[in-house]
Amino acid sequence: MSAMFASAADADARRKAERLAAALTNAGTPCGVEPRGTLAVLKASPEIVARLAEPEIRRAVLAAARAEGFTHVAVELA
């Protein structure tokens, strides 16, 4: 029975990550998103990582992540 709950939680986390990835792509900062609990790990190219460092874009990314239920964001080079 616990496996059922784990898979449902995993499926929910994947859906949130997919919605965040779509929002980021629509905002011009395409990234892969890997959910790790309440942490969203963004997997991005070096060009996108540079854009993510811009204050306005960083704030927008954090707002989009929070809207999906993530409390923290990390960036990883793809």
PDB file with one MODEL, atoms N, CA, C and O in Angstrom:
MODEL        1
ATOM      1  N   MET A   1       0.814  -1.189   0.000  1.00  0.00           N
ATOM      2  CA  MET A   1       0.000   0.000   0.000  1.00  0.00           C
ATOM      3  C   MET A   1       0.861   1.258   0.000  1.00  0.00           C
ATOM      4  O   MET A   1       0.503   2.245  -0.643  1.00  0.00           O
ATOM      5  N   SER A   2       1.976   1.242   0.701  1.00  0.00           N
ATOM      6  CA  SER A   2       2.839   2.425   0.706  1.00  0.00           C
ATOM      7  C   SER A   2       3.419   2.693  -0.679  1.00  0.00           C
ATOM      8  O   SER A   2       3.690   3.846  -1.014  1.00  0.00           O
ATOM      9  N   ALA A   3       3.615   1.654  -1.492  1.00  0.00           N
ATOM     10  CA  ALA A   3       4.119   1.847  -2.848  1.00  0.00           C
ATOM     11  C   ALA A   3       3.120   2.649  -3.674  1.00  0.00           C
ATOM     12  O   ALA A   3       3.510   3.447  -4.526  1.00  0.00           O
ATOM     13  N   MET A   4       1.829   2.434  -3.420  1.00  0.00           N
ATOM     14  CA  MET A   4       0.808   3.169  -4.143  1.00  0.00           C
ATOM     15  C   MET A   4       0.909   4.660  -3.821  1.00  0.00           C
ATOM     16  O   MET A   4       0.816   5.496  -4.720  1.00  0.00           O
ATOM     17  N   PHE A   5       1.097   4.992  -2.553  1.00  0.00           N
ATOM     18  CA  PHE A   5       1.217   6.392  -2.167  1.00  0.00           C
ATOM     19  C   PHE A   5       2.492   7.011  -2.724  1.00  0.00           C
ATOM     20  O   PHE A   5       2.489   8.165  -3.153  1.00  0.00           O
ATOM     21  N   ALA A   6       3.568   6.257  -2.718  1.00  0.00           N
ATOM     22  CA  ALA A   6       4.830   6.774  -3.244  1.00  0.00           C
ATOM     23  C   ALA A   6       4.693   7.071  -4.733  1.00  0.00           C
ATOM     24  O   ALA A   6       5.161   8.108  -5.202  1.00  0.00           O
ATOM     25  N   SER A   7       4.063   6.182  -5.471  1.00  0.00           N
ATOM     26  CA  SER A   7       3.944   6.410  -6.908  1.00  0.00           C
ATOM     27  C   SER A   7       2.994   7.567  -7.206  1.00  0.00           C
ATOM     28  O   SER A   7       3.204   8.303  -8.170  1.00  0.00           O
ATOM     29  N   ALA A   8       1.952   7.738  -6.392  1.00  0.00           N
ATOM     30  CA  ALA A   8       1.047   8.867  -6.585  1.00  0.00           C
ATOM     31  C   ALA A   8       1.772  10.179  -6.297  1.00  0.00           C
ATOM     32  O   ALA A   8       1.588  11.160  -7.017  1.00  0.00           O
ATOM     33  N   ALA A   9       2.587  10.199  -5.260  1.00  0.00           N
ATOM     34  CA  ALA A   9       3.366  11.397  -4.932  1.00  0.00           C
ATOM     35  C   ALA A   9       4.384  11.676  -6.021  1.00  0.00           C
ATOM     36  O   ALA A   9       4.592  12.828  -6.402  1.00  0.00           O
ATOM     37  N   ASP A  10       5.020  10.622  -6.525  1.00  0.00           N
ATOM     38  CA  ASP A  10       5.988  10.793  -7.607  1.00  0.00           C
ATOM     39  C   ASP A  10       5.316  11.345  -8.861  1.00  0.00           C
ATOM     40  O   ASP A  10       5.862  12.220  -9.532  1.00  0.00           O
ATOM     41  N   ALA A  11       4.141  10.834  -9.168  1.00  0.00           N
ATOM     42  CA  ALA A  11       3.421  11.294 -10.352  1.00  0.00           C
ATOM     43  C   ALA A  11       3.033  12.765 -10.197  1.00  0.00           C
ATOM     44  O   ALA A  11       3.115  13.533 -11.156  1.00  0.00           O
ATOM     45  N   ASP A  12       2.616  13.155  -9.009  1.00  0.00           N
ATOM     46  CA  ASP A  12       2.259  14.558  -8.754  1.00  0.00           C
ATOM     47  C   ASP A  12       3.488  15.449  -8.900  1.00  0.00           C
ATOM     48  O   ASP A  12       3.408  16.523  -9.496  1.00  0.00           O
ATOM     49  N   ALA A  13       4.617  15.013  -8.363  1.00  0.00           N
ATOM     50  CA  ALA A  13       5.857  15.792  -8.468  1.00  0.00           C
ATOM     51  C   ALA A  13       6.277  15.942  -9.930  1.00  0.00           C
ATOM     52  O   ALA A  13       6.718  17.014 -10.344  1.00  0.00           O
ATOM     53  N   ARG A  14       6.139  14.873 -10.708  1.00  0.00           N
ATOM     54  CA  ARG A  14       6.488  14.944 -12.131  1.00  0.00           C
ATOM     55  C   ARG A  14       5.578  15.917 -12.881  1.00  0.00           C
ATOM     56  O   ARG A  14       6.039  16.667 -13.741  1.00  0.00           O
ATOM     57  N   ARG A  15       4.290  15.903 -12.553  1.00  0.00           N
ATOM     58  CA  ARG A  15       3.357  16.837 -13.201  1.00  0.00           C
ATOM     59  C   ARG A  15       3.725  18.280 -12.869  1.00  0.00           C
ATOM     60  O   ARG A  15       3.703  19.142 -13.747  1.00  0.00           O
ATOM     61  N   LYS A  16       4.063  18.549 -11.603  1.00  0.00           N
ATOM     62  CA  LYS A  16       4.474  19.898 -11.205  1.00  0.00           C
ATOM     63  C   LYS A  16       5.738  20.314 -11.955  1.00  0.00           C
ATOM     64  O   LYS A  16       5.851  21.449 -12.418  1.00  0.00           O
ATOM     65  N   ALA A  17       6.685  19.385 -12.068  1.00  0.00           N
ATOM     66  CA  ALA A  17       7.934  19.678 -12.778  1.00  0.00           C
ATOM     67  C   ALA A  17       7.666  19.952 -14.256  1.00  0.00           C
ATOM     68  O   ALA A  17       8.269  20.852 -14.840  1.00  0.00           O
ATOM     69  N   GLU A  18       6.774  19.187 -14.857  1.00  0.00           N
ATOM     70  CA  GLU A  18       6.435  19.399 -16.264  1.00  0.00           C
ATOM     71  C   GLU A  18       5.771  20.756 -16.468  1.00  0.00           C
ATOM     72  O   GLU A  18       6.064  21.449 -17.443  1.00  0.00           O
ATOM     73  N   ARG A  19       4.872  21.143 -15.551  1.00  0.00           N
ATOM     74  CA  ARG A  19       4.227  22.451 -15.664  1.00  0.00           C
ATOM     75  C   ARG A  19       5.243  23.571 -15.496  1.00  0.00           C
ATOM     76  O   ARG A  19       5.179  24.577 -16.202  1.00  0.00           O
ATOM     77  N   LEU A  20       6.181  23.407 -14.564  1.00  0.00           N
ATOM     78  CA  LEU A  20       7.219  24.421 -14.373  1.00  0.00           C
ATOM     79  C   LEU A  20       8.100  24.509 -15.615  1.00  0.00           C
ATOM     80  O   LEU A  20       8.423  25.610 -16.062  1.00  0.00           O
ATOM     81  N   ALA A  21       8.491  23.373 -16.178  1.00  0.00           N
ATOM     82  CA  ALA A  21       9.317  23.375 -17.386  1.00  0.00           C
ATOM     83  C   ALA A  21       8.592  24.080 -18.532  1.00  0.00           C
ATOM     84  O   ALA A  21       9.210  24.828 -19.290  1.00  0.00           O
ATOM     85  N   ALA A  22       7.287  23.843 -18.661  1.00  0.00           N
ATOM     86  CA  ALA A  22       6.512  24.506 -19.718  1.00  0.00           C
ATOM     87  C   ALA A  22       6.462  26.016 -19.483  1.00  0.00           C
ATOM     88  O   ALA A  22       6.597  26.795 -20.427  1.00  0.00           O
ATOM     89  N   ALA A  23       6.272  26.424 -18.248  1.00  0.00           N
ATOM     90  CA  ALA A  23       6.235  27.858 -17.932  1.00  0.00           C
ATOM     91  C   ALA A  23       7.573  28.521 -18.229  1.00  0.00           C
ATOM     92  O   ALA A  23       7.617  29.637 -18.747  1.00  0.00           O
ATOM     93  N   LEU A  24       8.660  27.834 -17.903  1.00  0.00           N
ATOM     94  CA  LEU A  24       9.990  28.384 -18.163  1.00  0.00           C
ATOM     95  C   LEU A  24      10.250  28.487 -19.663  1.00  0.00           C
ATOM     96  O   LEU A  24      10.819  29.474 -20.128  1.00  0.00           O
ATOM     97  N   THR A  25       9.841  27.482 -20.414  1.00  0.00           N
ATOM     98  CA  THR A  25      10.000  27.515 -21.866  1.00  0.00           C
ATOM     99  C   THR A  25       9.192  28.663 -22.457  1.00  0.00           C
ATOM    100  O   THR A  25       9.682  29.389 -23.321  1.00  0.00           O
ATOM    101  N   ASN A  26       7.961  28.829 -21.995  1.00  0.00           N
ATOM    102  CA  ASN A  26       7.113  29.927 -22.491  1.00  0.00           C
ATOM    103  C   ASN A  26       7.707  31.288 -22.157  1.00  0.00           C
ATOM    104  O   ASN A  26       7.469  32.260 -22.872  1.00  0.00           O
ATOM    105  N   ALA A  27       8.479  31.365 -21.071  1.00  0.00           N
ATOM    106  CA  ALA A  27       9.107  32.630 -20.665  1.00  0.00           C
ATOM    107  C   ALA A  27      10.451  32.846 -21.357  1.00  0.00           C
ATOM    108  O   ALA A  27      11.118  33.850 -21.107  1.00  0.00           O
ATOM    109  N   GLY A  28      10.857  31.916 -22.222  1.00  0.00           N
ATOM    110  CA  GLY A  28      12.110  32.079 -22.960  1.00  0.00           C
ATOM    111  C   GLY A  28      13.338  31.554 -22.251  1.00  0.00           C
ATOM    112  O   GLY A  28      14.464  31.868 -22.638  1.00  0.00           O
ATOM    113  N   THR A  29      13.132  30.749 -21.207  1.00  0.00           N
ATOM    114  CA  THR A  29      14.256  30.150 -20.486  1.00  0.00           C
ATOM    115  C   THR A  29      14.037  28.638 -20.392  1.00  0.00           C
ATOM    116  O   THR A  29      13.767  28.111 -19.312  1.00  0.00           O
ATOM    117  N   PRO A  30      14.155  27.944 -21.526  1.00  0.00           N
ATOM    118  CA  PRO A  30      13.876  26.512 -21.521  1.00  0.00           C
ATOM    119  C   PRO A  30      14.861  25.730 -20.647  1.00  0.00           C
ATOM    120  O   PRO A  30      16.078  25.843 -20.794  1.00  0.00           O
ATOM    121  N   CYS A  31      14.304  24.943 -19.746  1.00  0.00           N
ATOM    122  CA  CYS A  31      15.094  24.118 -18.830  1.00  0.00           C
ATOM    123  C   CYS A  31      14.366  22.806 -18.617  1.00  0.00           C
ATOM    124  O   CYS A  31      13.139  22.741 -18.679  1.00  0.00           O
ATOM    125  N   GLY A  32      15.132  21.772 -18.368  1.00  0.00           N
ATOM    126  CA  GLY A  32      14.546  20.560 -17.847  1.00  0.00           C
ATOM    127  C   GLY A  32      14.356  20.774 -16.353  1.00  0.00           C
ATOM    128  O   GLY A  32      15.114  21.524 -15.738  1.00  0.00           O
ATOM    129  N   VAL A  33      13.368  20.133 -15.766  1.00  0.00           N
ATOM    130  CA  VAL A  33      13.129  20.270 -14.331  1.00  0.00           C
ATOM    131  C   VAL A  33      13.037  18.889 -13.722  1.00  0.00           C
ATOM    132  O   VAL A  33      12.254  18.051 -14.166  1.00  0.00           O
ATOM    133  N   GLU A  34      13.847  18.658 -12.695  1.00  0.00           N
ATOM    134  CA  GLU A  34      13.812  17.409 -11.950  1.00  0.00           C
ATOM    135  C   GLU A  34      13.316  17.712 -10.541  1.00  0.00           C
ATOM    136  O   GLU A  34      13.948  18.480  -9.815  1.00  0.00           O
ATOM    137  N   PRO A  35      12.187  17.116 -10.146  1.00  0.00           N
ATOM    138  CA  PRO A  35      11.696  17.370  -8.796  1.00  0.00           C
ATOM    139  C   PRO A  35      12.423  16.499  -7.777  1.00  0.00           C
ATOM    140  O   PRO A  35      12.629  15.305  -7.999  1.00  0.00           O
ATOM    141  N   ARG A  36      12.800  17.094  -6.682  1.00  0.00           N
ATOM    142  CA  ARG A  36      13.399  16.369  -5.547  1.00  0.00           C
ATOM    143  C   ARG A  36      12.726  16.898  -4.284  1.00  0.00           C
ATOM    144  O   ARG A  36      13.243  17.785  -3.605  1.00  0.00           O
ATOM    145  N   GLY A  37      11.576  16.338  -3.995  1.00  0.00           N
ATOM    146  CA  GLY A  37      10.778  16.849  -2.892  1.00  0.00           C
ATOM    147  C   GLY A  37      10.293  18.243  -3.245  1.00  0.00           C
ATOM    148  O   GLY A  37       9.645  18.438  -4.273  1.00  0.00           O
ATOM    149  N   THR A  38      10.605  19.215  -2.391  1.00  0.00           N
ATOM    150  CA  THR A  38      10.198  20.596  -2.675  1.00  0.00           C
ATOM    151  C   THR A  38      11.290  21.385  -3.390  1.00  0.00           C
ATOM    152  O   THR A  38      11.179  22.600  -3.555  1.00  0.00           O
ATOM    153  N   LEU A  39      12.335  20.696  -3.810  1.00  0.00           N
ATOM    154  CA  LEU A  39      13.430  21.312  -4.569  1.00  0.00           C
ATOM    155  C   LEU A  39      13.216  21.051  -6.056  1.00  0.00           C
ATOM    156  O   LEU A  39      13.004  19.909  -6.463  1.00  0.00           O
ATOM    157  N   ALA A  40      13.269  22.097  -6.859  1.00  0.00           N
ATOM    158  CA  ALA A  40      13.220  21.966  -8.317  1.00  0.00           C
ATOM    159  C   ALA A  40      14.641  22.144  -8.834  1.00  0.00           C
ATOM    160  O   ALA A  40      15.239  23.205  -8.658  1.00  0.00           O
ATOM    161  N   VAL A  41      15.176  21.125  -9.462  1.00  0.00           N
ATOM    162  CA  VAL A  41      16.514  21.200 -10.047  1.00  0.00           C
ATOM    163  C   VAL A  41      16.345  21.525 -11.528  1.00  0.00           C
ATOM    164  O   VAL A  41      15.812  20.728 -12.300  1.00  0.00           O
ATOM    165  N   LEU A  42      16.809  22.707 -11.903  1.00  0.00           N
ATOM    166  CA  LEU A  42      16.726  23.138 -13.292  1.00  0.00           C
ATOM    167  C   LEU A  42      17.972  22.678 -14.023  1.00  0.00           C
ATOM    168  O   LEU A  42      19.087  22.939 -13.573  1.00  0.00           O
ATOM    169  N   LYS A  43      17.797  22.000 -15.138  1.00  0.00           N
ATOM    170  CA  LYS A  43      18.905  21.543 -15.955  1.00  0.00           C
ATOM    171  C   LYS A  43      18.913  22.392 -17.211  1.00  0.00           C
ATOM    172  O   LYS A  43      18.017  22.308 -18.050  1.00  0.00           O
ATOM    173  N   ALA A  44      19.959  23.219 -17.320  1.00  0.00           N
ATOM    174  CA  ALA A  44      19.970  24.220 -18.382  1.00  0.00           C
ATOM    175  C   ALA A  44      21.322  24.306 -19.064  1.00  0.00           C
ATOM    176  O   ALA A  44      22.350  23.930 -18.500  1.00  0.00           O
ATOM    177  N   SER A  45      21.298  24.809 -20.291  1.00  0.00           N
ATOM    178  CA  SER A  45      22.530  25.050 -21.044  1.00  0.00           C
ATOM    179  C   SER A  45      23.254  26.249 -20.431  1.00  0.00           C
ATOM    180  O   SER A  45      22.638  27.034 -19.710  1.00  0.00           O
ATOM    181  N   PRO A  46      24.546  26.400 -20.706  1.00  0.00           N
ATOM    182  CA  PRO A  46      25.283  27.550 -20.161  1.00  0.00           C
ATOM    183  C   PRO A  46      24.663  28.899 -20.526  1.00  0.00           C
ATOM    184  O   PRO A  46      24.691  29.830 -19.722  1.00  0.00           O
ATOM    185  N   GLU A  47      24.107  29.009 -21.726  1.00  0.00           N
ATOM    186  CA  GLU A  47      23.483  30.265 -22.133  1.00  0.00           C
ATOM    187  C   GLU A  47      22.269  30.590 -21.269  1.00  0.00           C
ATOM    188  O   GLU A  47      22.066  31.737 -20.871  1.00  0.00           O
ATOM    189  N   ILE A  48      21.473  29.576 -20.988  1.00  0.00           N
ATOM    190  CA  ILE A  48      20.280  29.775 -20.162  1.00  0.00           C
ATOM    191  C   ILE A  48      20.680  30.044 -18.713  1.00  0.00           C
ATOM    192  O   ILE A  48      20.050  30.860 -18.040  1.00  0.00           O
ATOM    193  N   VAL A  49      21.713  29.369 -18.231  1.00  0.00           N
ATOM    194  CA  VAL A  49      22.182  29.611 -16.862  1.00  0.00           C
ATOM    195  C   VAL A  49      22.572  31.079 -16.703  1.00  0.00           C
ATOM    196  O   VAL A  49      22.285  31.691 -15.674  1.00  0.00           O
ATOM    197  N   ALA A  50      23.216  31.636 -17.706  1.00  0.00           N
ATOM    198  CA  ALA A  50      23.598  33.044 -17.653  1.00  0.00           C
ATOM    199  C   ALA A  50      22.357  33.929 -17.578  1.00  0.00           C
ATOM    200  O   ALA A  50      22.346  34.920 -16.847  1.00  0.00           O
ATOM    201  N   ARG A  51      21.319  33.582 -18.324  1.00  0.00           N
ATOM    202  CA  ARG A  51      20.071  34.359 -18.268  1.00  0.00           C
ATOM    203  C   ARG A  51      19.386  34.218 -16.921  1.00  0.00           C
ATOM    204  O   ARG A  51      18.794  35.173 -16.418  1.00  0.00           O
ATOM    205  N   LEU A  52      19.464  33.031 -16.334  1.00  0.00           N
ATOM    206  CA  LEU A  52      18.824  32.803 -15.033  1.00  0.00           C
ATOM    207  C   LEU A  52      19.453  33.652 -13.934  1.00  0.00           C
ATOM    208  O   LEU A  52      18.838  33.875 -12.891  1.00  0.00           O
ATOM    209  N   ALA A  53      20.654  34.116 -14.159  1.00  0.00           N
ATOM    210  CA  ALA A  53      21.338  34.952 -13.167  1.00  0.00           C
ATOM    211  C   ALA A  53      20.843  36.397 -13.184  1.00  0.00           C
ATOM    212  O   ALA A  53      21.110  37.154 -12.250  1.00  0.00           O
ATOM    213  N   GLU A  54      20.129  36.782 -14.234  1.00  0.00           N
ATOM    214  CA  GLU A  54      19.593  38.143 -14.315  1.00  0.00           C
ATOM    215  C   GLU A  54      18.486  38.293 -13.266  1.00  0.00           C
ATOM    216  O   GLU A  54      17.592  37.450 -13.184  1.00  0.00           O
ATOM    217  N   PRO A  55      18.541  39.362 -12.465  1.00  0.00           N
ATOM    218  CA  PRO A  55      17.589  39.504 -11.346  1.00  0.00           C
ATOM    219  C   PRO A  55      16.110  39.367 -11.728  1.00  0.00           C
ATOM    220  O   PRO A  55      15.357  38.687 -11.030  1.00  0.00           O
ATOM    221  N   GLU A  56      15.690  39.997 -12.813  1.00  0.00           N
ATOM    222  CA  GLU A  56      14.279  39.941 -13.205  1.00  0.00           C
ATOM    223  C   GLU A  56      13.866  38.519 -13.580  1.00  0.00           C
ATOM    224  O   GLU A  56      12.797  38.048 -13.192  1.00  0.00           O
ATOM    225  N   ILE A  57      14.720  37.848 -14.332  1.00  0.00           N
ATOM    226  CA  ILE A  57      14.420  36.466 -14.739  1.00  0.00           C
ATOM    227  C   ILE A  57      14.454  35.547 -13.531  1.00  0.00           C
ATOM    228  O   ILE A  57      13.597  34.674 -13.392  1.00  0.00           O
ATOM    229  N   ARG A  58      15.429  35.734 -12.661  1.00  0.00           N
ATOM    230  CA  ARG A  58      15.533  34.906 -11.447  1.00  0.00           C
ATOM    231  C   ARG A  58      14.255  35.027 -10.611  1.00  0.00           C
ATOM    232  O   ARG A  58      13.728  34.025 -10.128  1.00  0.00           O
ATOM    233  N   ARG A  59      13.763  36.254 -10.443  1.00  0.00           N
ATOM    234  CA  ARG A  59      12.531  36.451  -9.669  1.00  0.00           C
ATOM    235  C   ARG A  59      11.344  35.750 -10.331  1.00  0.00           C
ATOM    236  O   ARG A  59      10.520  35.143  -9.647  1.00  0.00           O
ATOM    237  N   ALA A  60      11.259  35.835 -11.651  1.00  0.00           N
ATOM    238  CA  ALA A  60      10.156  35.188 -12.374  1.00  0.00           C
ATOM    239  C   ALA A  60      10.223  33.668 -12.250  1.00  0.00           C
ATOM    240  O   ALA A  60       9.197  33.007 -12.083  1.00  0.00           O
ATOM    241  N   VAL A  61      11.427  33.120 -12.331  1.00  0.00           N
ATOM    242  CA  VAL A  61      11.604  31.669 -12.202  1.00  0.00           C
ATOM    243  C   VAL A  61      11.205  31.222 -10.800  1.00  0.00           C
ATOM    244  O   VAL A  61      10.504  30.222 -10.642  1.00  0.00           O
ATOM    245  N   LEU A  62      11.644  31.951  -9.791  1.00  0.00           N
ATOM    246  CA  LEU A  62      11.294  31.595  -8.410  1.00  0.00           C
ATOM    247  C   LEU A  62       9.785  31.677  -8.188  1.00  0.00           C
ATOM    248  O   LEU A  62       9.212  30.824  -7.511  1.00  0.00           O
ATOM    249  N   ALA A  63       9.145  32.689  -8.748  1.00  0.00           N
ATOM    250  CA  ALA A  63       7.691  32.818  -8.611  1.00  0.00           C
ATOM    251  C   ALA A  63       6.980  31.646  -9.279  1.00  0.00           C
ATOM    252  O   ALA A  63       6.025  31.103  -8.724  1.00  0.00           O
ATOM    253  N   ALA A  64       7.437  31.255 -10.463  1.00  0.00           N
ATOM    254  CA  ALA A  64       6.826  30.124 -11.172  1.00  0.00           C
ATOM    255  C   ALA A  64       7.032  28.829 -10.387  1.00  0.00           C
ATOM    256  O   ALA A  64       6.128  27.998 -10.307  1.00  0.00           O
ATOM    257  N   ALA A  65       8.220  28.660  -9.810  1.00  0.00           N
ATOM    258  CA  ALA A  65       8.499  27.455  -9.019  1.00  0.00           C
ATOM    259  C   ALA A  65       7.605  27.419  -7.778  1.00  0.00           C
ATOM    260  O   ALA A  65       7.046  26.375  -7.440  1.00  0.00           O
ATOM    261  N   ARG A  66       7.476  28.541  -7.115  1.00  0.00           N
ATOM    262  CA  ARG A  66       6.627  28.596  -5.915  1.00  0.00           C
ATOM    263  C   ARG A  66       5.167  28.313  -6.271  1.00  0.00           C
ATOM    264  O   ARG A  66       4.451  27.669  -5.505  1.00  0.00           O
ATOM    265  N   ALA A  67       4.734  28.795  -7.425  1.00  0.00           N
ATOM    266  CA  ALA A  67       3.356  28.559  -7.858  1.00  0.00           C
ATOM    267  C   ALA A  67       3.075  27.073  -8.042  1.00  0.00           C
ATOM    268  O   ALA A  67       1.931  26.635  -7.914  1.00  0.00           O
ATOM    269  N   GLU A  68       4.099  26.306  -8.338  1.00  0.00           N
ATOM    270  CA  GLU A  68       3.956  24.855  -8.494  1.00  0.00           C
ATOM    271  C   GLU A  68       4.225  24.095  -7.200  1.00  0.00           C
ATOM    272  O   GLU A  68       4.164  22.866  -7.180  1.00  0.00           O
ATOM    273  N   GLY A  69       4.522  24.815  -6.124  1.00  0.00           N
ATOM    274  CA  GLY A  69       4.711  24.153  -4.834  1.00  0.00           C
ATOM    275  C   GLY A  69       6.153  23.880  -4.454  1.00  0.00           C
ATOM    276  O   GLY A  69       6.410  23.254  -3.426  1.00  0.00           O
ATOM    277  N   PHE A  70       7.101  24.336  -5.263  1.00  0.00           N
ATOM    278  CA  PHE A  70       8.505  24.158  -4.919  1.00  0.00           C
ATOM    279  C   PHE A  70       8.937  25.285  -3.984  1.00  0.00           C
ATOM    280  O   PHE A  70       8.518  26.431  -4.150  1.00  0.00           O
ATOM    281  N   THR A  71       9.768  24.962  -3.011  1.00  0.00           N
ATOM    282  CA  THR A  71      10.244  25.981  -2.075  1.00  0.00           C
ATOM    283  C   THR A  71      11.659  26.432  -2.384  1.00  0.00           C
ATOM    284  O   THR A  71      12.083  27.504  -1.952  1.00  0.00           O
ATOM    285  N   HIS A  72      12.390  25.619  -3.129  1.00  0.00           N
ATOM    286  CA  HIS A  72      13.776  25.933  -3.468  1.00  0.00           C
ATOM    287  C   HIS A  72      14.039  25.560  -4.922  1.00  0.00           C
ATOM    288  O   HIS A  72      13.385  24.687  -5.492  1.00  0.00           O
ATOM    289  N   VAL A  73      15.022  26.254  -5.505  1.00  0.00           N
ATOM    290  CA  VAL A  73      15.429  25.994  -6.882  1.00  0.00           C
ATOM    291  C   VAL A  73      16.948  25.895  -6.923  1.00  0.00           C
ATOM    292  O   VAL A  73      17.649  26.717  -6.333  1.00  0.00           O
ATOM    293  N   ALA A  74      17.445  24.890  -7.617  1.00  0.00           N
ATOM    294  CA  ALA A  74      18.876  24.747  -7.872  1.00  0.00           C
ATOM    295  C   ALA A  74      19.064  24.676  -9.374  1.00  0.00           C
ATOM    296  O   ALA A  74      18.165  24.255 -10.102  1.00  0.00           O
ATOM    297  N   VAL A  75      20.229  25.087  -9.834  1.00  0.00           N
ATOM    298  CA  VAL A  75      20.516  25.080 -11.269  1.00  0.00           C
ATOM    299  C   VAL A  75      21.694  24.156 -11.523  1.00  0.00           C
ATOM    300  O   VAL A  75      22.712  24.216 -10.834  1.00  0.00           O
ATOM    301  N   GLU A  76      21.539  23.308 -12.518  1.00  0.00           N
ATOM    302  CA  GLU A  76      22.574  22.357 -12.900  1.00  0.00           C
ATOM    303  C   GLU A  76      22.836  22.525 -14.395  1.00  0.00           C
ATOM    304  O   GLU A  76      21.899  22.640 -15.186  1.00  0.00           O
ATOM    305  N   LEU A  77      24.092  22.537 -14.771  1.00  0.00           N
ATOM    306  CA  LEU A  77      24.403  22.620 -16.207  1.00  0.00           C
ATOM    307  C   LEU A  77      24.025  21.331 -16.902  1.00  0.00           C
ATOM    308  O   LEU A  77      24.313  20.237 -16.417  1.00  0.00           O
ATOM    309  N   ALA A  78      23.379  21.475 -18.041  1.00  0.00           N
ATOM    310  CA  ALA A  78      22.976  20.301 -18.813  1.00  0.00           C
ATOM    311  C   ALA A  78      24.073  19.903 -19.767  1.00  0.00           C
ATOM    312  O   ALA A  78      23.923  18.932 -20.509  1.00  0.00           O
TER     313      ALA A  78
ENDMDL
END
